[in-house]
Amino acid sequence: MRCLQRIAACHGTRTDASGTYEPGRAGAGPRRSAFDWTEAEARRRAEAGLVRTLRPRAAESDLLDLAGNDYLGLTRRPEVTEAAAEAARRWGAGSTGSRLVTGTTRLHTRLERELAEFCGFEAALVFSSGYTANLAALTALGGRDS
């Protein structure tokens, strides 16, 4: 209960005896959601210029993209797009499942074997995103009680 009251105090709300949030001072109108403070917080972030917006890009552009993942400019190379199309025709357009269940293909194991050999390591593991790679690295480095 004290935790709820502290949260409420931090966001300009209060709790009644049951722990229900009420915005503002007592008797200030009907009860509202426990998350009403998020609207005020969103306004504050917008006023501070801290809200990012999506900026869709065109399929083709002459701009040099220094913020994305295609820093080598390989996504438009004809040999890369043709290889991707051929792989999609042969293996399908989706993974069919997580790597652990049914999503690991012979392509994955071949890539990992060749990558390990190229880098001079015993083994390699390829992840579907930078996020999952970082999550795995932190989990492995953090230890059991982290």
VEXLO-70180 format. One line per 4 residues: number of its first residue (from 1); their letters; for each residue x, y, z of N, C-alpha, C. Coordinates in steps of 0.05 Angstrom, whole numbers, plus 32768, in hexadecimal, padded with zeros to 4 digits. Layout:
// VEXLO-70180
NUM> A> X Y Z X Y Z X Y Z | ...
// end
This chain:
// VEXLO-70180
1> MRCL> 8010 7FE8 8000 8000 8000 8000 8011 8019 8000 | 8027 8019 8010 8038 8031 8011 8045 8036 7FF5 | 804C 8020 7FE7 8057 8023 7FCD 8044 8032 7FBA | 802A 802A 7FBB 8016 8037 7FAA 8013 8054 7FB2
5> QRIA> 8014 805A 7FCB 8012 8076 7FD4 8029 8086 7FCB | 8041 807A 7FCC 8059 8089 7FC3 8058 808E 7FA5 | 804F 807A 7F96 804C 807E 7F79 8038 8094 7F73 | 8022 8093 7F81 800D 80A7 7F7E 8017 80C2 7F84
9> ACHG> 8027 80C5 7F9A 8031 80DF 7FA2 8044 80EA 7F8D | 8054 80D8 7F81 8067 80E1 7F6D 8059 80EB 7F54 | 8041 80E3 7F4F 8033 80EA 7F37 801B 80FC 7F3C | 801A 8109 7F53 8005 811C 7F59 7FEA 810F 7F5C
13> TRTD> 7FE9 80F6 7F66 7FD0 80E9 7F6B 7FD0 80E0 7F88 | 7FBB 80D4 7F91 7FBA 80C9 7FAC 7FAB 80AE 7FAA | 7FAE 809E 7FBF 7F9F 8085 7FC1 7F8B 8087 7FD8 | 7F75 8079 7FD5 7F62 8078 7FEB 7F6A 805F 7FFC
17> ASGT> 7F5A 8058 8010 7F61 8042 8022 7F63 8028 8014 | 7F55 8024 7FFD 7F56 800B 7FEF 7F6E 8009 7FDC | 7F7D 801F 7FD9 7F93 801F 7FC7 7F8C 8029 7FAB | 7F73 8032 7FA7 7F6A 803C 7F8D 7F75 8058 7F89
21> YEPG> 7F81 805C 7F72 7F8C 8077 7F6B 7F75 808A 7F66 | 7F79 80A3 7F70 7F67 80B9 7F6A 7F79 80D1 7F63 | 7F74 80DD 7F4C 7F85 80F3 7F44 7F80 810C 7F55 | 7F94 811C 7F5A 7F91 8136 7F67 7F89 8133 7F84
25> RAGA> 7F7A 8147 7F8E 7F72 8147 7FAA 7F58 8139 7FAE | 7F51 8134 7FC7 7F38 8126 7FCE 7F20 8135 7FC4 | 7F0C 8126 7FBB 7EF4 8132 7FB1 7EF7 8141 7F97 | 7F0B 813C 7F87 7F10 814A 7F6F 7F01 813F 7F57
29> GPRR> 7EEC 8131 7F5B 7EDD 8126 7F45 7EDD 8108 7F45 | 7ED4 80FC 7F2F 7ED2 80DF 7F2E 7EEE 80D2 7F2E | 7EEF 80B9 7F37 7F08 80AA 7F37 7F10 80A5 7F1A | 7F2A 80A5 7F16 7F35 80A0 7EFC 7F49 808A 7EFD
33> SAFD> 7F54 8083 7EE7 7F67 806D 7EE5 7F81 8071 7EF5 | 7F8D 805B 7EFD 7FA7 805D 7F0B 7FBC 8067 7EF8 | 7FB7 8068 7EDE 7FCB 8070 7ECB 7FC6 808B 7EBF | 7FB4 809B 7ECB 7FAF 80B6 7EC1 7FC9 80C7 7EC0
37> WTEA> 7FDB 80C2 7ED2 7FF4 80D1 7ED3 8004 80CE 7EBA | 7FFF 80B8 7EAB 800F 80B4 7E93 800A 80C9 7E7D | 7FF1 80D3 7E7D 7FEB 80E8 7E69 7FFB 8102 7E6F | 7FFC 8109 7E88 800C 8121 7E90 8029 811C 7E8A
41> EARR> 8033 8104 7E90 804F 80FE 7E8A 8055 80FE 7E6C | 8042 80F4 7E5C 8046 80F5 7E3F 8047 8112 7E35 | 8036 8123 7E40 8036 813F 7E38 8051 814C 7E40 | 805B 8146 7E58 8074 8151 7E61 808B 8148 7E4F
45> RAEA> 808B 812F 7E48 80A0 8125 7E36 809F 8133 7E1A | 8087 8136 7E10 8083 8143 7DF6 808D 8160 7DF7 | 8085 816E 7E0C 808E 818A 7E0F 80AC 818D 7E12 | 80B9 8178 7E1D 80D6 8179 7E20 80E4 816F 7E07
49> GLVR> 80D5 8168 7DF2 80E1 815E 7DD9 80EC 8142 7DDB | 80E1 8132 7DEC 80EB 8117 7DF1 80DB 8101 7DE3 | 80C9 8109 7DD2 80B8 80F5 7DC4 80C3 80F0 7DA8 | 80C8 80D7 7DA2 80D2 80D0 7D88 80BA 80C8 7D77
53> TLRP> 80BC 80CD 7D5D 80A7 80C5 7D4B 80B3 80B4 7D34 | 80A3 80A3 7D29 80AB 8092 7D13 80AE 80A3 7CFA | 80C2 809E 7CEB 80C6 80AD 7CD1 80C9 8098 7CBB | 80B3 808F 7CB0 80B5 807A 7C9B 80C7 8083 7C84
57> RAAE> 80D7 8070 7C7B 80E9 8076 7C64 80DD 806A 7C4B | 80E5 8074 7C35 80DD 8069 7C1B 80ED 8050 7C15 | 80E3 8040 7C03 80F1 8027 7BFC 810D 802D 7BF0 | 810E 8043 7BE1 8128 804B 7BD6 812E 8068 7BDD
61> SDLL> 8147 806D 7BE3 814E 8088 7BEB 816C 808D 7BE4 | 8172 80A6 7BDD 818E 80AD 7BD8 819C 80B5 7BF1 | 818E 80B6 7C08 819A 80BF 7C21 81AD 80A9 7C2C | 81C2 80B2 7C38 81D5 80A0 7C45 81CA 809C 7C62
65> DLAG> 81C3 8083 7C68 81B8 807D 7C82 81CE 8075 7C96 | 81D4 8087 7CA8 81E8 8082 7CBC 81DC 807A 7CD7 | 81C1 8077 7CD8 81B4 8071 7CF1 81A9 8055 7CF1 | 81A8 8047 7CDB 819C 802D 7CDA 81B0 8016 7CDB
69> NDYL> 81A7 7FFF 7CD5 81B8 7FE7 7CD6 81C5 7FDF 7CBC | 81BF 7FEE 7CA6 81CA 7FE8 7C8C 81E2 7FF9 7C87 | 81F4 7FFB 7C9A 820B 800C 7C98 821F 8003 7C82 | 821D 7FEA 7C79 822F 7FE2 7C63 8221 7FE4 7C48
73> GLTR> 8207 7FEC 7C49 81F9 7FF0 7C30 81F3 7FD6 7C20 | 81F0 7FC0 7C2E 81ED 7FA6 7C21 81CF 7FA0 7C1A | 81BC 7FAD 7C27 81A0 7FA5 7C23 8196 7FA9 7C07 | 81A3 7FB9 7BF7 819A 7FBE 7BDC 81AC 7FB1 7BC7
77> RPEV> 81C1 7FA4 7BCF 81D3 7F97 7BBC 81C4 7F80 7BAE | 81C5 7F7F 7B94 81B6 7F6A 7B85 81BC 7F4E 7B8D | 81D5 7F48 7B94 81DC 7F2C 7B9C 81CF 7F26 7BB7 | 81CC 7F3A 7BC9 81C0 7F35 7BE3 81A2 7F32 7BE0
81> TEAA> 8195 7F43 7BD1 8178 7F41 7BCE 8170 7F27 7BBF | 8180 7F1F 7BAB 817B 7F06 7B9D 817E 7EEE 7BAF | 8193 7EEE 7BC0 8197 7ED8 7BD3 8181 7ED7 7BE7 | 8177 7EEE 7BF0 8161 7EEF 7C03 8147 7EE4 7BF6
85> AEAA> 8143 7EEB 7BDD 812B 7EE2 7BCF 812D 7EC3 7BCB | 8144 7EB9 7BC4 8147 7E9D 7BC0 8143 7E8E 7BDA | 814E 7E98 7BF0 814A 7E8C 7C0A 812D 7E8C 7C12 | 811E 7EA1 7C0D 8102 7EA2 7C13 80F2 7E8E 7C02
89> RRWG> 80FA 7E8B 7BE9 80EC 7E77 7BD8 80F1 7E5B 7BE2 | 8109 7E56 7BEC 8111 7E3B 7BF4 8107 7E35 7C11 | 810B 7E48 7C23 8106 7E43 7C40 80ED 7E4F 7C4A | 80E0 7E60 7C3A 80C7 7E6D 7C43 80CD 7E89 7C4E
93> AGST> 80B8 7E98 7C54 80BB 7EB4 7C5C 80BD 7EB8 7C7A | 80B9 7EA3 7C8A 80B9 7EA6 7CA7 80CB 7E91 7CB4 | 80CF 7E94 7CCE 80E1 7E82 7CDC 80D3 7E68 7CE4 | 80B9 7E67 7CE4 80A8 7E51 7CEC 80A8 7E4C 7D0A
97> GSRL> 80B8 7E5A 7D19 80B9 7E57 7D36 80D3 7E62 7D41 | 80D5 7E61 7D5B 80EE 7E6A 7D68 8105 7E57 7D60 | 811D 7E61 7D63 8134 7E50 7D5C 8134 7E36 7D6D | 812C 7E38 7D85 812D 7E21 7D97 8118 7E0C 7D90
101> VTGT> 8102 7E14 7D84 80EC 7E01 7D7F 80EF 7DF6 7D62 | 80E8 7E06 7D4E 80E9 7DFC 7D33 80F6 7E10 7D1F | 8100 7E26 7D29 8109 7E3B 7D18 8126 7E39 7D0F | 8136 7E27 7D1A 8152 7E24 7D11 8153 7E13 7CF8
105> TRLH> 815F 7E1E 7CE4 8161 7E10 7CCA 817F 7E08 7CC6 | 8183 7DF9 7CB1 819F 7DF2 7CAA 81AE 7E0B 7CA2 | 81A0 7E1F 7C98 81AD 7E38 7C91 81B9 7E45 7CAA | 81AA 7E45 7CC0 81B4 7E50 7CD9 81CD 7E42 7CE2
109> TRLE> 81CC 7E28 7CE3 81E3 7E19 7CED 81FC 7E1C 7CDB | 81F7 7E1E 7CC1 820D 7E22 7CAE 8219 7E3E 7CB2 | 8208 7E52 7CB4 8211 7E6D 7CB9 8222 7E6F 7CD3 | 8217 7E63 7CE8 8225 7E64 7D02 8240 7E55 7D01
113> RELA> 8241 7E3E 7CF3 825A 7E30 7CF0 826E 7E40 7CE0 | 8266 7E4B 7CCA 8278 7E5B 7CB9 8281 7E75 7CC7 | 826F 7E81 7CD6 8275 7E99 7CE5 828A 7E93 7CFB | 8286 7E7D 7D09 8299 7E75 7D1E 82B5 7E70 7D12
117> EFCG> 82B5 7E62 7CFB 82CE 7E5C 7CEE 82DC 7E76 7CE5 | 82CD 7E88 7CD9 82D7 7EA1 7CCF 82E3 7EB1 7CE6 | 82D6 7EB1 7CFD 82DF 7EC1 7D14 82F4 7EB2 7D25 | 82F8 7E99 7D1F 830C 7E8A 7D2E 8302 7E81 7D49
121> FEAA> 82E8 7E7C 7D4B 82DC 7E72 7D65 82D1 7E56 7D62 | 82CD 7E4A 7D78 82C2 7E2F 7D79 82A5 7E2D 7D6F | 8296 7E42 7D75 827A 7E42 7D6D 8270 7E5F 7D6B | 8259 7E63 7D5E 824D 7E7D 7D5C 822F 7E79 7D5E
125> LVFS> 8221 7E8E 7D66 8204 7E8D 7D69 81F9 7EA7 7D5D | 81E7 7EA4 7D4A 81DB 7EBB 7D3C 81C0 7EC1 7D48 | 81BB 7EDA 7D4D 81A1 7EE3 7D59 8191 7EF2 7D44 | 8177 7EF4 7D48 8166 7F01 7D35 8166 7F20 7D38
129> SGYT> 8171 7F2A 7D4D 8172 7F48 7D50 8189 7F4F 7D63 | 8191 7F68 7D62 81A4 7F72 7D75 819B 7F70 7D92 | 8180 7F74 7D96 8175 7F73 7DB0 8179 7F57 7DBC | 8172 7F42 7DAD 8175 7F27 7DB7 8192 7F1F 7DBB
133> ANLA> 81A3 7F29 7DAA 81C0 7F24 7DAE 81CA 7F31 7DC8 | 81C2 7F4A 7DCD 81CA 7F57 7DE5 81BE 7F4A 7DFE | 81A5 7F42 7DFC 8198 7F34 7E12 81A7 7F1B 7E19 | 81AE 7F0B 7E05 81BD 7EF3 7E0A 81D8 7EF8 7E16
137> ALTA> 81E6 7F0C 7E0C 8201 7F13 7E17 81FF 7F1C 7E34 | 81EC 7F2D 7E3A 81E9 7F36 7E56 81E1 7F20 7E68 | 81CF 7F0E 7E5E 81C7 7EF7 7E6F 81DF 7EE5 7E75 | 81EF 7EE0 7E60 8206 7ECE 7E64 821B 7EDB 7E76
141> LGGR> 8220 7EF5 7E73 8234 7F03 7E83 822B 7F09 7E9F | 8211 7F0C 7EA3 8206 7F14 7EBC 8207 7EFF 7ED2 | 8207 7EE7 7ECB 8207 7ED2 7EDF 81EC 7ECB 7EEA | 81EA 7EB6 7EFA 81D1 7EAB 7F03 81C0 7EBE 7F14
145> DS> 81CC 7ECD 7F25 81BD 7EDE 7F38 81BA 7EFB 7F2F | 81C0 7F01 7F16 81BE 7F1D 7F0C 81A2 7F25 7F05
// end
